[in-house]
C-alpha cells in the first residue's frame, strides 16, 4: 500500500499540492468543505517571474489559459507617465485561479467535503479526525489551512503577530466615464505626495473589466476608507487628482472589497509527520506581490523535492520535516517577502525631504530607462547604413 498524504485546506496552496502530488503518483487525499472554492478577495494578478516557478509544478499552462494576459505596463509617478515597459502579467480572480487548479487535480485524488477537527500526531502515522468523526491515518499531513488557527494551536504551534494591520488592500473596477477604453491595459500609479499612506494603485485587465487594487497603510477604521466606501469616485479623485490626466474621466464601480493584512509567522512548527505551507506558515503583504510566489515556491520545493526524498526512506521524523523549513530556496523567498513588506511600508509612510528625494530619484531613473530603451528601439528599427 502506498504511503498516504493528507492535504488539509483547498485554497491555492492546498489545491496545488494535491494536484502536484497526485500527478506524481502519490496516494493523496484533499480535505476541504467547499465543492467549489467560493469568492475570496486575495491575489488577483500573477507576474511573469511567478509563472516561471509555477511552470515547475506543471500548472502554468492551465492558469495562463484561464487568465487575462497583458504584456506592457505603464508606470506613473507624480501624476506623469515615466515608463511604458514590456511586462508580462495575468489577471484573474482568486477563486477562479483556485478552481482552475482544482480542475487539474487527477481523478485518483479523493476530495473529502469535510472539516478537520483534530490531528493526533504519532511519529510515522498521524490520525486526521474529520468533522463527522471519521479518522484518516496518514504518514504525512500537509497543513494548507491559511488563516484558520485552530489546528495549529491545538498542535502547540505559536503565532507571532509581527505587524498588525500592516496594509489594507481595496479592490474595485474602474470604467471610462464616456465609454470607450483606457489608453493602457496595465498601469502602476504611484503616490502623488507624502502623507497619504499609499503604496500604489495598480490597474490591470481582468476579462473585459479594468481591475484596480489600491494598497494603503492606514487603520481599517480610518475616515478615508469610510469615505471611499460611501463616495468612491470622488474620494479616489481627491487622493489621486492627476490620474485623470492619464486615464481620462472615470468612475469607480463596486462592489468595493476591503482586505486588511496582518503579518505573522508561526513558531514551534517542527512536528513529525506535519508540514505547513503558504499562509499557514507566514502571511505576506499583498502590496509586495510576493504572496503567490511564496505559495508557488513552497509547493515546488515541498512536492517536487522534499516529499519524494522523505518517502524514499522509512519514517517521517522531525529531521525530515526540518529540511523543508531549512530549504535555502524557500528561506530566501520568505526573507525577500518580509524585507519587501517592511521596505515598501517605510517608503510609503515616510514624509519630508528624504521621502521627496527617494521618489524623485525613482522618477528620474524610470524616465531615463524609458528614454534609453526608446532610443535603442529606434536604433534597431533604423540601423545605420
Secondary structure, DSSP 8 states (H G I E B T S, - for coil): ---EEEEE--SHHHHHHHHHHHHTT-EEEEE-S-SS-----S--EEEHHHHHHHHTTT-HHHHHHHSEEEEEEEEEETTEEEEEEEEEEEE--HHHHHHHHHTTS-TTSEEE---EEEEE--TT-EEEEETTS-EEEESEEEE--TT--HHHHHTT-EEEEEEEEEEEEEEEEEEETTSS--S-SEEEEE-SSTTS-EEEEEEEEETTEEEEEEEE-S-TT-HHHHHHHHSHHHHHHHH-TTHHHHH-SEEEEEEEEEEEEEEEEEES--BTTEEE-GGGTB---GGGT-HHHHHHHHHHHIIIIIHHHHHTSS---HHHHHHHHT-HHHHHHHHHHHHHHHHHHHHHH--SHHHHHHHHHHHHHHHHHHHHHHHHHHHHHT---
